[in-house]
Amino acid sequence: MTETIFRLSPVALEHLAARAALPREKADWRADGPAQRRGTPAVAVLIPCFNEEAAIAKVVGDFRAALPAAEIYVYDNNSTDRTAAMARAAGAEVRMERLQGKGHVVRRMFADIDADIYVLVDGDDTYDSAAAPAMVRLLRESRLDMVSAARVMPQAVAYRRGHRFGNAVLSGMVRRVFGGGIADLLSGYRVFSRRFVKSFPALASGFETETEFTIHALTLHMPIAEMSAAYRNRPEGSVSKLRTIADGLRILREIVTLIEQERPLGFFSFVMAILLSSALALGLPVVIAFLHTGLVERLPTAVLSASLVLLAFLALGCGLVLDALARGRKEFRRLAYLAVPVR
């Protein structure tokens, strides 16, 4: 029987000895996050804000009461009022993000903050903080990567019909293409695992970031859930930053872009079907006339129809190539997700 002996250099031995001498609190400390003992998850409440002076203090206070052990971070996105001062006075840690747009703020928050569980909520006091403990508990007990709050709105809530209709249409599109049971695609109240946050690419710049959350989770087949949470009117003096048509078009564009990136074969097959249908509609009368007379009576139409057929099969070829590339990207993102340790 042979015996394997591992020898460490003096430098390595000194490093291990120094690490062993550290107190547990120091050994478990993580940059830019709260020190936590093993077995106690670090919870961070992330609140992106732009001109929310009327609501932010109450939001911070409510989430402090709902999650007493959590660290609360408010990211001010170039507010021109006293949002930052009010949040700081309420006990939150306030930071700045100069790039305008919620997507930029989310990207900065996810990069800066180190925690085990992340609670993301808007700073307009429209979401119920009392739902946060149940959402966190569901995430932990079921070992999920995302819990999304489906907004429940009483009749008294002045939620614009355009927003309701747009949310229903966009949510239906995502469910049809990517599957999953997310009913409220545009909810800004979510709880994430560390794995989700640290593997999320955060490429959006504005309110379409909520769409990116859902499609990222569905594409990688992450374990997710949705639970109901009360939704209420903004407080007096608070003004919505949403623009129904402009932001709806941006979200629609984001969905189409993500479909093209994540489901290229289906996307380009749809393009192929449109081109082939157009080619047949234009070219079939020309072919029928040729069979009867032996002459090509409408040469430009025949050339156009043949060109559309070529473009259709070119679209199919692009779809096949991009589908192989998308699969490689998906495998890479899955490995990046699995590389994040579970705490």
Sequence and secondary structure as in RCSB ss.txt:
>XXXX:A:sequence
MTETIFRLSPVALEHLAARAALPREKADWRADGPAQRRGTPAVAVLIPCFNEEAAIAKVVGDFRAALPAAEIYVY
DNNSTDRTAAMARAAGAEVRMERLQGKGHVVRRMFADIDADIYVLVDGDDTYDSAAAPAMVRLLRESRLDMVSAA
RVMPQAVAYRRGHRFGNAVLSGMVRRVFGGGIADLLSGYRVFSRRFVKSFPALASGFETETEFTIHALTLHMPIA
EMSAAYRNRPEGSVSKLRTIADGLRILREIVTLIEQERPLGFFSFVMAILLSSALALGLPVVIAFLHTGLVERLP
TAVLSASLVLLAFLALGCGLVLDALARGRKEFRRLAYLAVPVR
>XXXX:A:secstr
         HHHHHHHHHHHHS HHHHT  TTS    TTS  EEEEEEESS TTTHHHHHHHHHHHSTT EEEEE
E S SSSHHHHHHHTT EEEE  S SHHHHHHHHHHH   SEEEE  TTS B GGGHHHHHHHHHHTT SEEEEE
EE  TTS   HHHHHHHHHHHHHHHHHH    S TT   EEEEHHHHHH      STTHHHHHHHHHHHTT  EE
EEEEEB    TT      HHHHHHHHHHHHHHHHHHHSHHHHHHHHHHHHHHHHHHHHHHHHHHHHHHSS S HH
HHHHHHHHHHHHHHHHHHHHHHHHHHHHHHHHHHHHHHHS   
